[in-house]
């Protein structure tokens, strides 16, 4: 089989598998996700089960601001895309499943919170970090902390989609990069934003036994 035919078949398989939202949801959402070991301080409470894993690539964004008698980079917001990774014939296909950004949480009168919004049905959840770890036994040198995030807001999509709304917790694990710059912030650069690349895995949890 020549490479042209192989590529054609691959394209057809991908198109069919991604054509319908139910098929995608069935592939993405599972009760058999294996979560790596995590430090005790960020463990998710008993009674919650991981149902979705997304590989994220994007930036951690920092703004230069006055700080005490000097200036410092302060965390501003995340900006990333989460992907479901399909193994396919010796390669990997990255399908976008979620976007990650800062937005006002309608459940908290507009408090700005990290947000995850489904690319499939636009349902969304807002989270608040309730645990953090930089334990070198787990977290790579020069990487942002691992986090446990508790969901403090959820919203269905405009057509009633609920793919994310049952989420209870999110883990940010296997981080790489994203640390604030160590230079470049001063009187002449106040207000500048630094976009620092990072990657991570986000694990989404729901109440054990809860269906969608």
C-alpha positions in Angstrom: 0.0 0.0 0.0 1.6 3.3 -1.0 1.8 6.3 1.2 -0.9 8.2 -0.7 -3.5 5.5 0.0 -2.4 5.2 3.6 -2.9 8.9 4.2 -6.3 8.8 2.5 -7.5 5.9 4.7 -6.2 7.6 7.8 -8.1 10.8 6.9 -11.3 8.8 6.3 -10.9 7.1 9.7 -10.3 10.3 11.5 -13.2 12.1 9.7 -15.6 9.3 10.6 -14.5 9.1 14.2 -14.8 12.8 14.8 -18.0 13.4 12.8 -20.4 12.9 15.7 -20.3 14.4 19.1 -21.7 11.2 20.8 -18.9 9.1 19.3 -16.3 11.6 20.5 -17.8 11.8 24.0 -17.8 8.0 24.2 -14.1 8.0 23.3 -13.1 10.8 25.6 -15.1 10.1 28.8 -14.1 6.9 30.6 -13.9 5.4 34.0 -10.6 3.6 33.3 -8.2 6.6 33.3 -5.0 5.9 35.3 -4.0 8.9 37.4 -0.3 9.0 38.4 0.7 9.1 42.0 0.4 12.6 43.5 1.7 14.3 46.7 -0.6 13.9 49.7 -1.4 17.6 49.8 -3.2 17.5 46.4 -5.0 14.2 46.6 -8.6 14.3 45.5 -11.1 13.2 48.2 -12.5 9.7 48.2 -15.7 9.4 46.2 -14.4 11.1 43.1 -13.3 9.3 39.9 -11.2 10.5 37.0 -13.3 10.5 33.8 -11.3 12.7 31.3 -7.6 13.4 30.6 -6.5 16.3 28.4 -3.0 17.1 27.3 -2.6 20.9 27.4 -0.3 23.2 25.6 -0.3 26.9 25.9 1.1 29.7 28.1 1.1 30.9 31.6 0.8 34.7 31.4 2.4 37.2 33.7 2.1 41.0 34.0 4.9 43.3 35.2 3.6 45.4 38.1 5.0 47.6 40.9 5.9 45.4 44.0 7.0 47.0 47.3 9.9 49.2 46.5 10.5 47.5 43.1 8.8 45.6 40.3 7.8 42.0 39.8 6.1 39.6 37.4 2.6 38.7 38.7 0.5 35.8 37.5 -2.2 37.1 35.2 -4.0 34.1 33.5 -3.6 30.8 31.8 -4.2 30.3 28.1 -4.2 26.8 26.7 -5.8 24.2 24.5 -6.5 20.7 25.8 -6.2 17.7 23.5 -7.4 14.1 23.5 -4.5 12.1 22.0 -5.5 9.3 19.7 -2.9 6.5 19.0 -3.3 5.7 15.3 -1.0 3.4 13.3 2.2 4.2 15.0 1.5 8.0 15.2 -0.6 10.3 17.4 -3.6 12.4 16.5 -4.3 15.4 18.7 -8.0 16.4 18.8 -9.0 19.6 20.6 -11.4 18.9 23.4 -11.3 21.9 25.7 -10.0 25.5 26.0 -8.5 26.9 29.2 -8.5 30.6 30.1 -9.5 33.1 32.8 -13.2 34.3 32.9 -15.8 35.6 35.3 -17.6 32.8 37.2 -21.4 33.5 37.0 -21.9 31.4 40.2 -19.7 33.8 42.2 -21.0 37.1 40.9 -18.4 37.4 38.2 -15.3 36.5 40.3 -12.5 35.8 37.8 -11.5 32.1 37.9 -9.6 29.6 35.7 -12.1 28.2 33.2 -12.3 25.0 31.2 -14.8 25.1 28.3 -15.7 22.1 26.2 -14.9 22.4 22.5 -17.7 19.9 21.8 -20.7 21.4 23.5 -19.4 24.7 25.1 -20.3 23.5 28.6 -17.9 25.1 31.1 -16.5 24.8 34.7 -14.7 27.3 36.9 -12.2 26.2 39.5 -10.3 27.4 42.6 -7.0 25.9 43.6 -7.2 24.1 46.9 -3.9 22.3 46.9 -0.4 22.9 45.4 2.9 21.0 45.3 6.4 21.7 44.2 7.7 18.4 45.7 10.8 17.6 43.6 9.9 13.9 43.9 7.0 14.7 41.5 7.4 18.1 40.0 10.1 18.7 37.3 12.7 21.3 38.0 11.7 24.7 36.5 8.0 23.7 36.1 4.9 25.3 37.6 3.4 23.5 40.6 1.0 20.5 40.4 -2.4 21.5 41.5 -5.7 20.2 42.9 -8.5 22.5 41.7 -12.0 22.3 43.2 -14.9 23.2 40.9 -16.8 26.3 42.1 -19.0 26.9 39.1 -20.5 25.1 36.2 -22.6 26.0 33.2 -24.3 24.1 30.4 -23.6 24.9 26.8 -26.0 27.1 24.8 -27.8 24.0 23.5 -28.0 22.3 26.9 -24.7 20.4 26.6 -23.4 18.9 29.9 -20.1 17.2 29.1 -18.2 19.1 31.8 -20.8 20.2 34.2 -20.6 17.2 36.5 -16.9 17.8 37.2 -16.0 18.1 40.9 -12.2 18.4 40.8 -9.3 18.9 38.3 -5.7 17.8 38.7 -2.9 19.7 37.0 -0.1 17.2 36.8 3.1 16.4 34.8 3.8 20.1 34.3 6.7 21.4 32.2 7.7 25.1 31.9 5.4 28.0 32.7 7.5 29.6 35.5 7.5 33.4 35.7 10.4 35.3 34.1 13.3 36.2 36.4 14.2 39.4 34.6 12.7 42.0 32.2 10.3 43.7 34.7 11.1 47.3 35.7 9.8 50.8 35.6 10.0 51.0 31.9 8.1 47.8 31.3 5.2 48.1 33.8 2.1 46.7 32.2 4.0 44.4 29.8 2.8 40.8 29.6 5.0 37.7 29.4 3.6 34.7 27.7 5.6 31.7 29.1 5.0 28.3 27.3 4.0 25.3 29.3 2.5 21.9 28.9 0.6 19.7 31.4 -1.9 17.0 31.8 -5.3 17.9 33.2 -7.4 15.1 34.9 -11.1 15.8 35.4 -13.0 14.1 38.2 -16.7 13.5 38.8 -18.6 11.9 41.8 -18.1 8.2 41.6 -21.0 6.5 40.0 -22.3 9.8 38.5 -23.4 9.6 34.9 -23.6 12.5 32.5 
